[in-house]
Each structure stands twice: as C-alpha cells, then as structure tokens.
Amino acid sequence: MKEKDIHIEEEETLNENPSEETANEAAEESEKCENPENSDQSEGAEEKDPLQKAEEEIADLKNQLLYKVAEFENYRKRTLKERAELILNGGEKFITAILPVLDDMERAIENGAKTDDPAVLREGMELIHQKFMKTLESQGVSKIETTDADFDTDVHEAVAMVPGMGDDKKGKVIDCLQQGYKLNDKVIRHAKVAVGQ
C-alpha cells in the first residue's frame, strides 16, 4: 500500500506542475494583450504615446518661452538703466574737456586786476578763445560758414532782408548776427543772418 501511495503522490505532483505552467503562460499572454508596451519592450523597441509626446513638447516649449521672456525683461531693464545713466552723465566727457578753458578764464580774471594795459587783456582773451574753439572742435563742434555764403535754410535763419544790394548779393548772406554751430554734421544752432534782397 505504501508503494501505491507513493506512486499516486508522484502522479499528482506531475499533474499539478503542468497546470501551473499553463496558468503562468496564460497570465503572460493576458499581460501582453493588456499592455502592448511590455510586449514591445521585450522586443527592444519602445514607443511613446503621441499625446504624452505632445504634452512633453508643450512643457518644453513653455519652459523655453518663460526663459526667453525673463531674458528679454532683464535686457530691457539693463538698457533702461544704461540709457538713464547716459542721459544723466552724457555730458561728462565734454565738461571734462572744457574745464581747462574755465581755469584759463579764472587766471585771466585774476591777472586782469594786476594790469591796466587793455592790449594784454585782449591778447589773453584771444588765446582763451582759440583754446576754447580747439576744445569744441575736438568734441565735434564746428562753426557754420556765413562769409560770402549762399543763403541755405538748412543751416541759416534769416532775421533781416537787406534791399538794394545789387543782383550779385541777392540771396547771399550779407551779415551774421549770431554764429551757428554743428555737432557732427547736425545743426545744433542755426546761424542768424541778414540776407540780400
């Protein structure tokens, strides 16, 4: 009887093992049907859902946009600050250039009290004027020519018309009442002139 019991137990264990194997295979098949991604992973090819892909792209584009907006805002603030500083301190270079002329004027005033000779004072003023004009020229300032010039509305302003000057003086500058100036070819003050009629 013992031999029969052993034999029956062996048959039962043999019968149990195949049913477990078929159950495992059936479970794997159902998983493959339910999750096509798992079956693709086993083959080595992985494919994302198009909706998920689009959402990732949108998130990436949003991040890029936020970065660009922040970068532009920083650029705008920086340029506004630089512009304000330029407006506030833009004349610094020019002021520094004319300070030596101011020093010469102060020295001329001090020395003018020590002398009674008007020729000396006149010579000192002419030297200061020459130095000042050279300083202006170095900064891009130039005089508008008026001597024997044709009247030009771009650079001249007629404040008087002088009749009876003859045909050769018609439309020409007769006299300059106030000198005009240009800064780098831009008129900053028109020359006030009398024009022949």
Residue pairs with C-beta under 8 A, 6 or more apart in sequence:
31 38
32 38
32 39
37 46
37 47
40 46
40 47
93 139
94 139
97 135
97 138
97 139
98 132
98 135
100 131
100 135
101 128
101 131
101 132
101 135
104 127
104 128
104 131
105 128
108 121
108 124
108 125
108 128
111 124
112 121
112 124
115 121
136 142
136 181
139 183
140 183
140 184
141 181
141 182
141 183
141 188
142 181
142 182
143 179
143 180
143 181
143 182
144 155
144 156
144 179
144 180
144 181
144 182
144 187
144 190
144 191
146 156
146 173
146 176
146 179
146 180
146 191
146 193
147 173
147 176
148 172
148 173
149 156
149 172
149 173
150 171
150 172
150 173
151 158
151 171
151 172
151 173
151 193
151 195
154 187
155 180
155 182
155 187
155 190
155 191
156 173
156 180
156 190
156 191
156 192
156 193
156 195
157 180
157 190
157 191
157 192
157 193
158 193
158 194
158 195
159 177
159 192
159 193
159 194
160 175
160 177
160 194
160 195
161 194
161 195
161 196
161 197
162 169
162 174
162 175
162 194
162 195
162 196
162 197
163 197
164 197
165 174
165 196
165 197
166 196
169 196
170 196
170 197
171 195
171 196
172 195
172 196
173 191
173 193
173 194
173 195
173 196
174 193
174 194
174 195
174 196
175 193
175 194
176 191
176 192
176 193
177 192
177 193
177 194
178 189
178 191
178 192
179 191
180 187
180 189
180 190
180 191
180 192
181 187
181 188
181 189
182 188
